[in-house]
Amino acid sequence: MKSDTAYLDCFFSLLVLIVFLFAQFFILIEQINNNRRKNDNSNNEGDGKPLGNDLKHNSLLSLITRQKGSTLPKKHPKQSHMVDLKVLSPYSIRSMKGDNMYTLFVDSDCDFTPNSAAEIGAKLISMPYSIGNDEFFPYETWKEYKPDEFYSLLRKGTLPKTSGLSPEKYISYFEPEFKEGKDILYCHFSKAMTMSFDSMKIALSMLKEKYPERKFYEIDTKAITSLAFTIAREVGKLYKAGKSPEELIEWADMEVDHYAMYFFADDLKFFARSGRVSGISAKMGNLFGVKPIIYMNEEGKMVTKGKALGKAAAIQTILSYMDEFGDEVTQNPIVIGHTGWEEGAKMCRDAIEKKYGKNLDITILVVNPTAGSHCGPNGVGIAFHSKHR
């Protein structure tokens, strides 16, 4: 009998060792593939293979002057924050400094709620998702977000779909402001993640026929969820301080690429469904507990940075990136987002406070249901001020 027990113990120990070795082999193969993709597609450190473009898609009351020695991002051609003048001509360029006669918009994909949007004086655009044949516009179809119920559905196997807005829906948001003689600045989630902004362009070309004197500005956060929230909230502080659209855009040009977010997804079937990872990689990753660490690059796309074995190791990896790439972390806001895993978010907060102290501006948010439809439950990420994306 003792001999049988010893054999069983030996067998199970051997089985655990085999599983562990397979997991390490899987991680090694993925790292080799990532390095190969880096060499093929980019000369930029930290860039990897974009996971896809199918997801629905720039702490301050003055402009920042960087201290000597700060690491600045690479120079890029200055991006235009005005809608194509060929479409919206004759929109003129005039300064509204001091009179604040324009309306700030943010959207629910930036993890804003009606209350948090109101705190920065902004109006909220709702980005939809669908379950079965039912389409939901957050805070319009329903008024209160119940994340526990939503992520419980996902854990049970529900796979929501997402879609963009129609031109008519954008018109319903923007036309009332133009009617009142106000211009608009829209600080939104990444354009690289959706075709929805094509509908917005159509809507604006229609509105310019009726309101040719009105102007439309936009800031692309090149982000989504907690990172987009972090950037847009800073834009909102400037807006409430009476800054002009041009001043907000100037701030965004300097600072958007100096905010970063690293996060992981717990169940890769959600990414597999949207094409961000292959079905085989998703199954193998779930089997061995491999968690890809993802960040938003300078193009506003989700890119794999690394991998970790298990959720605890994934959190430690994210924290190590924060240590490595963080810039003036204690002087800027930190936002921790989670997809129905508040315990993990609190673990991140406690670890950050242990390293940097408790006198920090830390916000914990639950990820909106539209973006959460692609990430799946039990994930967590950290957005912070950084040396670069």
C-alpha positions as CSV (number, residue, x, y, z in Angstrom):
1,M,0.0,0.0,0.0
2,K,2.8,2.4,0.9
3,S,4.5,1.4,-2.3
4,D,1.3,2.3,-4.3
5,T,1.1,5.7,-2.6
6,A,4.7,6.4,-3.3
7,Y,4.2,5.6,-7.0
8,L,1.1,7.9,-7.1
9,D,3.1,10.7,-5.5
10,C,5.9,10.2,-7.9
11,F,3.5,10.2,-10.9
12,F,1.7,13.4,-9.9
13,S,5.0,15.2,-9.2
14,L,6.2,14.1,-12.7
15,L,2.9,15.3,-14.2
16,V,3.3,18.7,-12.5
17,L,6.9,19.0,-13.8
18,I,5.8,18.1,-17.4
19,V,3.0,20.8,-17.3
20,F,5.5,23.4,-16.0
21,L,8.1,22.5,-18.7
22,F,5.4,22.8,-21.4
23,A,4.4,26.2,-20.1
24,Q,8.0,27.4,-20.1
25,F,8.4,26.1,-23.6
26,F,5.3,27.8,-24.7
27,I,6.5,31.1,-23.3
28,L,9.9,30.7,-24.9
29,I,8.4,30.1,-28.3
30,E,6.1,33.1,-28.0
31,Q,9.1,35.3,-26.9
32,I,11.1,34.1,-29.9
33,N,8.1,34.9,-32.2
34,N,7.7,38.3,-30.6
35,N,11.4,39.1,-31.1
36,R,11.2,38.0,-34.7
37,R,8.2,40.3,-35.3
38,K,10.0,43.2,-33.7
39,N,12.9,42.8,-36.1
40,D,10.6,42.5,-39.1
41,N,8.1,45.3,-38.3
42,S,9.9,47.9,-36.1
43,N,13.1,49.3,-35.0
44,N,11.5,50.8,-31.9
45,E,12.3,49.2,-28.6
46,G,9.3,47.6,-27.0
47,D,7.2,47.4,-30.2
48,G,5.6,44.1,-30.9
49,K,3.0,42.8,-33.3
50,P,-0.3,44.7,-33.1
51,L,-3.0,42.5,-31.9
52,G,-5.5,43.9,-34.3
53,N,-7.7,46.9,-35.2
54,D,-11.2,45.5,-34.7
55,L,-12.0,46.8,-31.3
56,K,-14.2,49.9,-31.3
57,H,-12.4,52.6,-31.4
58,N,-5.0,63.3,-26.8
59,S,-2.9,66.6,-13.5
60,L,-2.4,69.9,-15.0
61,L,-3.7,73.5,-14.9
62,S,-0.9,74.8,-16.9
63,L,1.2,73.5,-19.8
64,I,4.1,71.3,-18.7
65,T,7.8,72.4,-19.1
66,R,9.9,69.3,-18.8
67,Q,13.0,69.3,-16.6
68,K,16.4,68.8,-18.2
69,G,17.3,65.2,-18.5
70,S,13.7,64.0,-18.9
71,T,13.3,61.3,-21.6
72,L,11.2,62.7,-24.5
73,P,9.4,60.6,-27.1
74,K,10.6,60.4,-30.7
75,K,9.6,63.4,-32.9
76,H,6.6,62.7,-35.0
77,P,4.9,64.8,-37.6
78,K,2.5,67.1,-35.9
79,Q,-0.9,65.5,-36.0
80,S,-4.0,67.4,-37.0
81,H,-6.7,67.8,-34.4
82,M,-9.0,69.6,-36.8
83,V,-11.3,67.6,-39.0
84,D,-10.2,67.7,-42.7
85,L,-10.8,71.3,-43.8
86,K,-11.6,70.1,-47.3
87,V,-14.6,68.5,-45.7
88,L,-15.5,71.1,-43.1
89,S,-14.4,74.3,-44.9
90,P,-15.0,77.2,-44.3
91,Y,-14.3,76.5,-40.6
92,S,-12.0,79.3,-39.5
93,I,-9.2,79.1,-36.9
94,R,-9.7,81.6,-34.2
95,S,-8.7,81.6,-30.6
96,M,-11.4,81.4,-27.9
97,K,-8.9,81.9,-25.1
98,G,-10.7,82.9,-21.9
99,D,-14.3,82.7,-23.0
100,N,-14.6,78.9,-23.0
101,M,-17.4,79.0,-25.6
102,Y,-17.1,75.4,-26.6
103,T,-18.3,72.1,-25.3
104,L,-16.0,69.2,-24.2
105,F,-17.1,65.7,-25.1
106,V,-15.7,62.4,-23.8
107,D,-17.0,58.9,-24.4
108,S,-17.8,55.7,-22.4
109,D,-15.0,53.8,-24.0
110,C,-12.7,56.1,-22.0
111,D,-14.4,54.6,-18.8
112,F,-16.3,57.8,-18.1
113,T,-19.7,57.7,-16.5
114,P,-22.2,60.6,-16.5
115,N,-21.0,61.6,-13.0
116,S,-17.2,61.5,-13.8
117,A,-17.9,63.3,-17.1
118,A,-19.8,66.0,-15.2
119,E,-16.9,66.4,-12.8
120,I,-14.8,67.8,-15.7
121,G,-17.7,69.7,-17.3
122,A,-17.9,67.3,-20.2
123,K,-20.8,65.6,-22.0
124,L,-20.8,61.9,-22.6
125,I,-21.0,59.9,-25.8
126,S,-22.1,56.3,-25.4
127,M,-20.4,53.5,-27.3
128,P,-22.6,50.4,-27.8
129,Y,-22.3,46.7,-27.3
130,S,-24.8,43.9,-28.0
131,I,-25.8,40.6,-26.3
132,G,-27.7,38.4,-28.7
133,N,-30.2,40.6,-30.6
134,D,-30.2,43.3,-27.9
135,E,-28.1,46.5,-28.3
136,F,-27.1,48.5,-25.3
137,F,-25.9,52.1,-25.1
138,P,-24.3,52.6,-21.7
139,Y,-26.1,55.1,-19.5
140,E,-28.8,55.5,-22.1
141,T,-30.3,52.1,-22.5
142,W,-29.7,51.6,-18.8
143,K,-28.7,54.3,-16.3
144,E,-26.6,52.3,-13.8
145,Y,-23.7,50.2,-14.7
146,K,-23.7,46.9,-12.8
147,P,-20.3,45.4,-13.5
148,D,-20.7,42.4,-11.2
149,E,-23.7,41.3,-13.3
150,F,-22.0,42.1,-16.6
151,Y,-18.7,40.2,-15.9
152,S,-20.6,37.4,-14.3
153,L,-22.4,36.9,-17.7
154,L,-19.0,36.8,-19.4
155,R,-17.7,34.2,-16.9
156,K,-20.7,32.0,-17.7
157,G,-19.8,32.1,-21.4
158,T,-21.6,35.1,-22.8
159,L,-19.6,36.7,-25.7
160,P,-20.9,40.2,-26.4
161,K,-20.3,42.0,-29.7
162,T,-19.5,45.7,-30.2
163,S,-20.2,48.2,-33.0
164,G,-19.6,51.8,-33.9
165,L,-22.0,54.7,-34.0
166,S,-24.0,55.8,-37.0
167,P,-23.7,59.3,-38.5
168,E,-27.2,60.1,-37.2
169,K,-26.2,59.2,-33.6
170,Y,-23.2,61.5,-33.8
171,I,-25.5,64.3,-35.1
172,S,-27.8,63.8,-32.1
173,Y,-24.8,64.5,-29.8
174,F,-23.2,67.4,-31.7
175,E,-26.0,69.4,-33.3
176,P,-27.5,70.8,-30.1
177,E,-24.1,72.4,-29.3
178,F,-23.8,73.9,-32.8
179,K,-27.4,75.2,-32.5
180,E,-26.4,77.1,-29.4
181,G,-23.5,78.7,-31.1
182,K,-20.8,76.6,-29.4
183,D,-17.8,74.8,-30.9
184,I,-16.9,71.3,-29.8
185,L,-13.7,69.6,-28.6
186,Y,-14.0,65.8,-28.5
187,C,-11.4,63.9,-26.5
188,H,-11.9,60.3,-27.5
189,F,-10.5,56.8,-27.4
190,S,-8.1,55.6,-30.1
191,K,-9.0,56.1,-33.7
192,A,-6.8,53.1,-34.6
193,M,-9.3,50.8,-32.9
194,T,-12.5,51.5,-34.8
195,M,-14.2,52.5,-38.0
196,S,-16.7,54.5,-36.0
197,F,-14.9,57.8,-36.6
198,D,-15.7,57.4,-40.3
199,S,-19.3,57.8,-39.3
200,M,-18.4,60.9,-37.3
201,K,-16.7,62.5,-40.3
202,I,-19.8,61.9,-42.3
203,A,-21.9,63.5,-39.6
204,L,-19.7,66.5,-39.4
205,S,-19.7,67.1,-43.1
206,M,-23.5,67.1,-42.9
207,L,-23.5,69.5,-40.0
208,K,-21.1,72.0,-41.6
209,E,-23.8,72.6,-44.3
210,K,-26.1,74.0,-41.6
211,Y,-23.5,75.5,-39.3
212,P,-20.6,76.6,-41.4
213,E,-19.2,79.0,-38.8
214,R,-18.8,76.3,-36.1
215,K,-15.6,74.5,-35.4
216,F,-14.9,70.9,-34.3
217,Y,-11.7,70.0,-32.6
218,E,-10.6,66.5,-31.5
219,I,-7.9,65.0,-29.3
220,D,-7.0,61.4,-29.9
221,T,-5.9,59.8,-26.6
222,K,-4.5,56.9,-28.7
223,A,-5.8,54.8,-25.8
224,I,-8.9,53.1,-24.4
225,T,-10.4,52.4,-20.9
226,S,-8.2,53.5,-18.0
227,L,-5.4,55.1,-20.0
228,A,-7.9,57.1,-22.1
229,F,-9.6,58.2,-18.8
230,T,-6.3,59.3,-17.3
231,I,-5.5,61.6,-20.3
232,A,-9.1,62.9,-20.9
233,R,-9.4,63.8,-17.2
234,E,-6.3,65.9,-17.4
235,V,-7.8,67.6,-20.5
236,G,-10.9,68.2,-18.5
237,K,-9.0,70.0,-15.8
238,L,-7.6,72.4,-18.4
239,Y,-11.1,72.8,-19.8
240,K,-12.5,73.7,-16.4
241,A,-9.6,76.2,-15.9
242,G,-10.8,78.1,-19.0
243,K,-8.1,77.1,-21.4
244,S,-8.8,77.3,-25.1
245,P,-9.0,74.4,-27.5
246,E,-5.7,75.3,-28.9
247,E,-4.1,75.2,-25.4
248,L,-5.7,71.8,-24.7
249,I,-4.3,70.5,-28.0
250,E,-0.9,71.9,-27.3
251,W,-0.9,70.0,-23.9
252,A,-2.0,66.8,-25.7
253,D,0.8,67.1,-28.3
254,M,3.3,67.1,-25.5
255,E,1.7,64.7,-23.0
256,V,-0.4,62.0,-24.7
257,D,2.7,59.8,-25.5
258,H,3.9,60.3,-21.9
259,Y,1.1,58.3,-20.4
260,A,1.2,54.5,-20.7
261,M,-0.9,51.5,-19.6
262,Y,0.1,47.9,-19.2
263,F,-2.6,45.2,-18.6
264,F,-3.3,41.6,-19.0
265,A,-6.4,39.5,-20.0
266,D,-7.2,36.4,-17.9
267,D,-9.3,34.4,-20.4
268,L,-7.8,34.6,-23.9
269,K,-10.9,33.3,-25.7
270,F,-12.2,36.9,-25.8
271,F,-9.1,38.1,-27.6
272,A,-9.2,35.0,-29.9
273,R,-12.8,35.8,-30.8
274,S,-11.8,39.3,-32.0
275,G,-8.7,38.0,-33.8
276,R,-6.1,39.4,-31.4
277,V,-4.6,36.0,-30.7
278,S,-5.1,32.7,-32.6
279,G,-7.5,30.1,-31.3
280,I,-4.6,27.7,-30.7
281,S,-2.6,30.3,-28.8
282,A,-5.7,31.2,-26.7
283,K,-6.3,27.5,-25.8
284,M,-2.7,26.8,-24.9
285,G,-2.4,30.1,-23.0
286,N,-5.5,29.3,-20.9
287,L,-4.3,25.7,-20.4
288,F,-1.0,26.7,-19.0
289,G,-2.1,29.9,-17.3
290,V,0.0,32.2,-19.6
291,K,-1.1,35.8,-19.4
292,P,0.1,38.2,-22.2
293,I,1.1,41.6,-21.0
294,I,-0.4,44.3,-23.4
295,Y,0.2,48.0,-23.8
296,M,-1.1,50.8,-26.1
297,N,1.6,51.9,-28.5
298,E,2.2,55.3,-30.1
299,E,-0.2,54.4,-32.9
300,G,-3.0,53.8,-30.5
301,K,-3.0,50.0,-31.0
302,M,-2.8,47.2,-28.5
303,V,0.6,45.4,-28.6
304,T,2.0,42.4,-26.7
305,K,4.9,43.5,-24.5
306,G,5.6,40.2,-22.7
307,K,4.1,37.2,-21.0
308,A,3.7,35.9,-17.4
309,L,2.7,32.6,-15.9
310,G,-0.4,33.2,-13.7
311,K,-2.2,36.4,-12.6
312,A,0.1,37.1,-9.6
313,A,3.2,37.0,-11.9
314,A,1.3,39.1,-14.5
315,I,0.7,41.8,-11.8
316,Q,4.4,41.8,-10.8
317,T,5.4,42.1,-14.4
318,I,3.2,45.1,-14.9
319,L,4.6,46.7,-11.7
320,S,8.1,46.1,-13.0
321,Y,7.2,48.0,-16.2
322,M,5.9,50.8,-14.1
323,D,9.2,50.9,-12.2
324,E,11.2,50.8,-15.5
325,F,9.2,53.3,-17.6
326,G,7.5,55.5,-15.0
327,D,8.2,59.2,-15.1
328,E,7.4,61.5,-12.2
329,V,5.0,58.8,-11.0
330,T,4.4,60.3,-7.6
331,Q,3.5,63.7,-9.1
332,N,0.9,62.5,-11.6
333,P,-2.3,60.5,-11.4
334,I,-2.3,56.7,-11.4
335,V,-5.4,54.8,-12.7
336,I,-5.9,51.1,-12.1
337,G,-8.6,49.5,-14.2
338,H,-10.1,46.0,-13.8
339,T,-12.6,43.8,-15.5
340,G,-14.6,42.6,-12.6
341,W,-11.5,41.7,-10.4
342,E,-11.4,44.4,-7.7
343,E,-9.2,42.3,-5.5
344,G,-6.5,42.4,-8.2
345,A,-6.8,46.1,-8.5
346,K,-6.4,46.5,-4.8
347,M,-3.3,44.3,-4.9
348,C,-1.8,46.7,-7.5
349,R,-2.7,49.7,-5.4
350,D,-1.2,48.2,-2.2
351,A,2.0,47.3,-4.1
352,I,2.3,50.8,-5.6
353,E,1.8,52.5,-2.3
354,K,4.4,50.2,-0.7
355,K,7.0,51.3,-3.2
356,Y,6.1,55.0,-3.7
357,G,4.3,55.9,-0.5
358,K,0.6,56.6,0.3
359,N,0.5,60.2,-0.7
360,L,-0.5,59.3,-4.3
361,D,-3.4,60.2,-6.6
362,I,-4.7,56.6,-7.3
363,T,-8.1,55.9,-8.8
364,I,-9.5,52.4,-9.2
365,L,-12.0,52.0,-12.1
366,V,-14.0,49.1,-13.4
367,V,-13.6,48.8,-17.2
368,N,-16.7,49.8,-19.3
369,P,-18.8,46.9,-20.7
370,T,-18.0,47.8,-24.4
371,A,-14.2,47.4,-24.0
372,G,-14.8,44.7,-21.4
373,S,-16.5,42.6,-24.1
374,H,-13.1,42.3,-25.8
375,C,-10.9,41.9,-22.7
376,G,-13.0,39.5,-20.8
377,P,-13.3,39.2,-17.0
378,N,-10.6,39.1,-14.2
379,G,-8.1,41.3,-16.0
380,V,-6.3,44.3,-14.5
381,G,-4.1,47.2,-15.8
382,I,-2.3,50.3,-14.6
383,A,-2.1,53.7,-16.3
384,F,0.6,56.1,-15.3
385,H,2.8,59.0,-16.4
386,S,5.7,57.5,-18.4
387,K,9.0,58.2,-20.2
388,H,7.3,57.0,-23.4
389,R,4.5,54.7,-24.6
